[in-house]
Amino acid sequence: MSNSRALADADLKDSDTGLQDTAEQQVSVWKDFLSVIKIGIVNSNVITAFTGIWLALHFTGQGFLTNLDTVLLTIAGSAFVIAGSCALNNFIDIDIDPLMESKKERPTVTGRFSPKVVLSLGIFFLAAGLILLAFTTLTAAAIGAFGAFAYVVIYSMWAKRKLVSNTIIGSFSGAVPPLIGWAAVEPKLSVLAWMLFLVMFIWQPPHFYALAMKRCEEYRAAGIPMLPVVKGFKATKRSMMLWVAALLPLPFFMMDLGYSFVILATILNIGWLTLAIKGYRSKDDLKWARIMFVYSLNYLTILFVAMVIVTSL
């Protein structure tokens, strides 16, 4: 009896271990999948797309709940287009990612996801996303297709590897999500819709230059001509300051959102510009770059959430 019980306990333990290993493998695959589609980029861009939807509904006098189908199609379509584009970017960067320390754990580098799988995922999500957007308006689908082409082909396959202006060129694709959201509701893009595009476009260079400063040596090792690599930190700081300064007039073209938003956006802009100017006196460039990077993330989140709040009151 004791031997039988011992064997039963051993079998039960082995079964538990097997289940645990399976669960851990499933979690690992899920994490790898989220890494391939760059879930952080997907989430942040979906926020801006949602803001575009919300504002278009507000200013065209349409209800949110009565247009819930359009909202869901646009959010899902935008997320799929962005996820597919990011997966294709991972596929394209297979040769340079192993040279960068911060990207050595990507599934495409470790081999946990084969290039064929990543390519298939990218094409599937991109196609699915464009189809979903086409169910809203053809304008939204066309803008989504442009954003994907700009990111995958113009930026990832060409500009990133050849031009020091790669970040600026890549900013076009990163600025289209709010336009997609707006166009899904109202294909005729208003001045405010284009202001959302400009905010996103101008925000990206100082945001990504801060990240490029932090990873300067990685980009150098990979042969990527990022601004800090080619022209140094001083030129990068100057460029960041100029881009942040370019944000200053934009809130005054967004008066439809009310004085409270204009004041908030101006305060955020002045705070960021002040921080950018302090970079000239910074003794620790990398610490300053980290602060600039964190500020840029909070800036974008606060700004776009505020747009929704002020039009909800």
Secondary structure as a PSIPRED ss2 file (coil, helix, strand):
# PSIPRED VFORMAT (PSIPRED V4.0)

   1 M C   1.000  0.000  0.000
   2 S H   0.000  1.000  0.000
   3 N H   0.000  1.000  0.000
   4 S H   0.000  1.000  0.000
   5 R H   0.000  1.000  0.000
   6 A H   0.000  1.000  0.000
   7 L H   0.000  1.000  0.000
   8 A H   0.000  1.000  0.000
   9 D H   0.000  1.000  0.000
  10 A H   0.000  1.000  0.000
  11 D H   0.000  1.000  0.000
  12 L H   0.000  1.000  0.000
  13 K H   0.000  1.000  0.000
  14 D H   0.000  1.000  0.000
  15 S H   0.000  1.000  0.000
  16 D H   0.000  1.000  0.000
  17 T H   0.000  1.000  0.000
  18 G H   0.000  1.000  0.000
  19 L H   0.000  1.000  0.000
  20 Q H   0.000  1.000  0.000
  21 D H   0.000  1.000  0.000
  22 T H   0.000  1.000  0.000
  23 A H   0.000  1.000  0.000
  24 E H   0.000  1.000  0.000
  25 Q H   0.000  1.000  0.000
  26 Q H   0.000  1.000  0.000
  27 V H   0.000  1.000  0.000
  28 S H   0.000  1.000  0.000
  29 V H   0.000  1.000  0.000
  30 W H   0.000  1.000  0.000
  31 K H   0.000  1.000  0.000
  32 D H   0.000  1.000  0.000
  33 F H   0.000  1.000  0.000
  34 L H   0.000  1.000  0.000
  35 S H   0.000  1.000  0.000
  36 V H   0.000  1.000  0.000
  37 I C   1.000  0.000  0.000
  38 K C   1.000  0.000  0.000
  39 I H   0.000  1.000  0.000
  40 G H   0.000  1.000  0.000
  41 I H   0.000  1.000  0.000
  42 V H   0.000  1.000  0.000
  43 N H   0.000  1.000  0.000
  44 S H   0.000  1.000  0.000
  45 N H   0.000  1.000  0.000
  46 V H   0.000  1.000  0.000
  47 I H   0.000  1.000  0.000
  48 T H   0.000  1.000  0.000
  49 A H   0.000  1.000  0.000
  50 F H   0.000  1.000  0.000
  51 T H   0.000  1.000  0.000
  52 G H   0.000  1.000  0.000
  53 I H   0.000  1.000  0.000
  54 W H   0.000  1.000  0.000
  55 L H   0.000  1.000  0.000
  56 A H   0.000  1.000  0.000
  57 L H   0.000  1.000  0.000
  58 H H   0.000  1.000  0.000
  59 F H   0.000  1.000  0.000
  60 T C   1.000  0.000  0.000
  61 G C   1.000  0.000  0.000
  62 Q C   1.000  0.000  0.000
  63 G C   1.000  0.000  0.000
  64 F C   1.000  0.000  0.000
  65 L H   0.000  1.000  0.000
  66 T H   0.000  1.000  0.000
  67 N H   0.000  1.000  0.000
  68 L H   0.000  1.000  0.000
  69 D H   0.000  1.000  0.000
  70 T H   0.000  1.000  0.000
  71 V H   0.000  1.000  0.000
  72 L H   0.000  1.000  0.000
  73 L H   0.000  1.000  0.000
  74 T H   0.000  1.000  0.000
  75 I H   0.000  1.000  0.000
  76 A H   0.000  1.000  0.000
  77 G H   0.000  1.000  0.000
  78 S H   0.000  1.000  0.000
  79 A H   0.000  1.000  0.000
  80 F H   0.000  1.000  0.000
  81 V H   0.000  1.000  0.000
  82 I H   0.000  1.000  0.000
  83 A H   0.000  1.000  0.000
  84 G H   0.000  1.000  0.000
  85 S H   0.000  1.000  0.000
  86 C H   0.000  1.000  0.000
  87 A H   0.000  1.000  0.000
  88 L H   0.000  1.000  0.000
  89 N H   0.000  1.000  0.000
  90 N H   0.000  1.000  0.000
  91 F H   0.000  1.000  0.000
  92 I H   0.000  1.000  0.000
  93 D H   0.000  1.000  0.000
  94 I H   0.000  1.000  0.000
  95 D H   0.000  1.000  0.000
  96 I C   1.000  0.000  0.000
  97 D H   0.000  1.000  0.000
  98 P H   0.000  1.000  0.000
  99 L H   0.000  1.000  0.000
 100 M C   1.000  0.000  0.000
 101 E H   0.000  1.000  0.000
 102 S H   0.000  1.000  0.000
 103 K H   0.000  1.000  0.000
 104 K C   1.000  0.000  0.000
 105 E C   1.000  0.000  0.000
 106 R C   1.000  0.000  0.000
 107 P H   0.000  1.000  0.000
 108 T H   0.000  1.000  0.000
 109 V H   0.000  1.000  0.000
 110 T H   0.000  1.000  0.000
 111 G C   1.000  0.000  0.000
 112 R C   1.000  0.000  0.000
 113 F C   1.000  0.000  0.000
 114 S C   1.000  0.000  0.000
 115 P H   0.000  1.000  0.000
 116 K H   0.000  1.000  0.000
 117 V H   0.000  1.000  0.000
 118 V H   0.000  1.000  0.000
 119 L H   0.000  1.000  0.000
 120 S H   0.000  1.000  0.000
 121 L H   0.000  1.000  0.000
 122 G H   0.000  1.000  0.000
 123 I H   0.000  1.000  0.000
 124 F H   0.000  1.000  0.000
 125 F H   0.000  1.000  0.000
 126 L H   0.000  1.000  0.000
 127 A H   0.000  1.000  0.000
 128 A H   0.000  1.000  0.000
 129 G H   0.000  1.000  0.000
 130 L H   0.000  1.000  0.000
 131 I H   0.000  1.000  0.000
 132 L H   0.000  1.000  0.000
 133 L H   0.000  1.000  0.000
 134 A H   0.000  1.000  0.000
 135 F C   1.000  0.000  0.000
 136 T C   1.000  0.000  0.000
 137 T C   1.000  0.000  0.000
 138 L H   0.000  1.000  0.000
 139 T H   0.000  1.000  0.000
 140 A H   0.000  1.000  0.000
 141 A H   0.000  1.000  0.000
 142 A H   0.000  1.000  0.000
 143 I H   0.000  1.000  0.000
 144 G H   0.000  1.000  0.000
 145 A H   0.000  1.000  0.000
 146 F H   0.000  1.000  0.000
 147 G H   0.000  1.000  0.000
 148 A H   0.000  1.000  0.000
 149 F H   0.000  1.000  0.000
 150 A H   0.000  1.000  0.000
 151 Y H   0.000  1.000  0.000
 152 V H   0.000  1.000  0.000
 153 V H   0.000  1.000  0.000
 154 I H   0.000  1.000  0.000
 155 Y H   0.000  1.000  0.000
 156 S H   0.000  1.000  0.000
 157 M H   0.000  1.000  0.000
 158 W H   0.000  1.000  0.000
 159 A H   0.000  1.000  0.000
 160 K H   0.000  1.000  0.000
 161 R H   0.000  1.000  0.000
 162 K H   0.000  1.000  0.000
 163 L C   1.000  0.000  0.000
 164 V C   1.000  0.000  0.000
 165 S C   1.000  0.000  0.000
 166 N H   0.000  1.000  0.000
 167 T H   0.000  1.000  0.000
 168 I H   0.000  1.000  0.000
 169 I H   0.000  1.000  0.000
 170 G H   0.000  1.000  0.000
 171 S H   0.000  1.000  0.000
 172 F H   0.000  1.000  0.000
 173 S H   0.000  1.000  0.000
 174 G H   0.000  1.000  0.000
 175 A C   1.000  0.000  0.000
 176 V C   1.000  0.000  0.000
 177 P H   0.000  1.000  0.000
 178 P H   0.000  1.000  0.000
 179 L H   0.000  1.000  0.000
 180 I H   0.000  1.000  0.000
 181 G H   0.000  1.000  0.000
 182 W H   0.000  1.000  0.000
 183 A H   0.000  1.000  0.000
 184 A H   0.000  1.000  0.000
 185 V H   0.000  1.000  0.000
 186 E C   1.000  0.000  0.000
 187 P C   1.000  0.000  0.000
 188 K C   1.000  0.000  0.000
 189 L C   1.000  0.000  0.000
 190 S C   1.000  0.000  0.000
 191 V H   0.000  1.000  0.000
 192 L H   0.000  1.000  0.000
 193 A H   0.000  1.000  0.000
 194 W H   0.000  1.000  0.000
 195 M H   0.000  1.000  0.000
 196 L H   0.000  1.000  0.000
 197 F H   0.000  1.000  0.000
 198 L H   0.000  1.000  0.000
 199 V H   0.000  1.000  0.000
 200 M H   0.000  1.000  0.000
 201 F H   0.000  1.000  0.000
 202 I H   0.000  1.000  0.000
 203 W H   0.000  1.000  0.000
 204 Q H   0.000  1.000  0.000
 205 P H   0.000  1.000  0.000
 206 P H   0.000  1.000  0.000
 207 H H   0.000  1.000  0.000
 208 F H   0.000  1.000  0.000
 209 Y H   0.000  1.000  0.000
 210 A H   0.000  1.000  0.000
 211 L H   0.000  1.000  0.000
 212 A H   0.000  1.000  0.000
 213 M H   0.000  1.000  0.000
 214 K H   0.000  1.000  0.000
 215 R C   1.000  0.000  0.000
 216 C H   0.000  1.000  0.000
 217 E H   0.000  1.000  0.000
 218 E H   0.000  1.000  0.000
 219 Y H   0.000  1.000  0.000
 220 R H   0.000  1.000  0.000
 221 A H   0.000  1.000  0.000
 222 A H   0.000  1.000  0.000
 223 G C   1.000  0.000  0.000
 224 I C   1.000  0.000  0.000
 225 P C   1.000  0.000  0.000
 226 M C   1.000  0.000  0.000
 227 L H   0.000  1.000  0.000
 228 P H   0.000  1.000  0.000
 229 V H   0.000  1.000  0.000
 230 V H   0.000  1.000  0.000
 231 K H   0.000  1.000  0.000
 232 G H   0.000  1.000  0.000
 233 F H   0.000  1.000  0.000
 234 K H   0.000  1.000  0.000
 235 A H   0.000  1.000  0.000
 236 T H   0.000  1.000  0.000
 237 K H   0.000  1.000  0.000
 238 R H   0.000  1.000  0.000
 239 S H   0.000  1.000  0.000
 240 M H   0.000  1.000  0.000
 241 M H   0.000  1.000  0.000
 242 L H   0.000  1.000  0.000
 243 W H   0.000  1.000  0.000
 244 V H   0.000  1.000  0.000
 245 A H   0.000  1.000  0.000
 246 A C   1.000  0.000  0.000
 247 L C   1.000  0.000  0.000
 248 L C   1.000  0.000  0.000
 249 P C   1.000  0.000  0.000
 250 L H   0.000  1.000  0.000
 251 P H   0.000  1.000  0.000
 252 F H   0.000  1.000  0.000
 253 F H   0.000  1.000  0.000
 254 M C   1.000  0.000  0.000
 255 M H   0.000  1.000  0.000
 256 D H   0.000  1.000  0.000
 257 L H   0.000  1.000  0.000
 258 G C   1.000  0.000  0.000
 259 Y H   0.000  1.000  0.000
 260 S H   0.000  1.000  0.000
 261 F H   0.000  1.000  0.000
 262 V H   0.000  1.000  0.000
 263 I H   0.000  1.000  0.000
 264 L H   0.000  1.000  0.000
 265 A H   0.000  1.000  0.000
 266 T H   0.000  1.000  0.000
 267 I H   0.000  1.000  0.000
 268 L H   0.000  1.000  0.000
 269 N H   0.000  1.000  0.000
 270 I H   0.000  1.000  0.000
 271 G H   0.000  1.000  0.000
 272 W H   0.000  1.000  0.000
 273 L H   0.000  1.000  0.000
 274 T H   0.000  1.000  0.000
 275 L H   0.000  1.000  0.000
 276 A H   0.000  1.000  0.000
 277 I H   0.000  1.000  0.000
 278 K H   0.000  1.000  0.000
 279 G H   0.000  1.000  0.000
 280 Y H   0.000  1.000  0.000
 281 R H   0.000  1.000  0.000
 282 S C   1.000  0.000  0.000
 283 K C   1.000  0.000  0.000
 284 D C   1.000  0.000  0.000
 285 D H   0.000  1.000  0.000
 286 L H   0.000  1.000  0.000
 287 K H   0.000  1.000  0.000
 288 W H   0.000  1.000  0.000
 289 A H   0.000  1.000  0.000
 290 R H   0.000  1.000  0.000
 291 I H   0.000  1.000  0.000
 292 M H   0.000  1.000  0.000
 293 F H   0.000  1.000  0.000
 294 V H   0.000  1.000  0.000
 295 Y H   0.000  1.000  0.000
 296 S H   0.000  1.000  0.000
 297 L H   0.000  1.000  0.000
 298 N H   0.000  1.000  0.000
 299 Y H   0.000  1.000  0.000
 300 L H   0.000  1.000  0.000
 301 T H   0.000  1.000  0.000
 302 I H   0.000  1.000  0.000
 303 L H   0.000  1.000  0.000
 304 F H   0.000  1.000  0.000
 305 V H   0.000  1.000  0.000
 306 A H   0.000  1.000  0.000
 307 M H   0.000  1.000  0.000
 308 V H   0.000  1.000  0.000
 309 I H   0.000  1.000  0.000
 310 V H   0.000  1.000  0.000
 311 T C   1.000  0.000  0.000
 312 S C   1.000  0.000  0.000
 313 L C   1.000  0.000  0.000
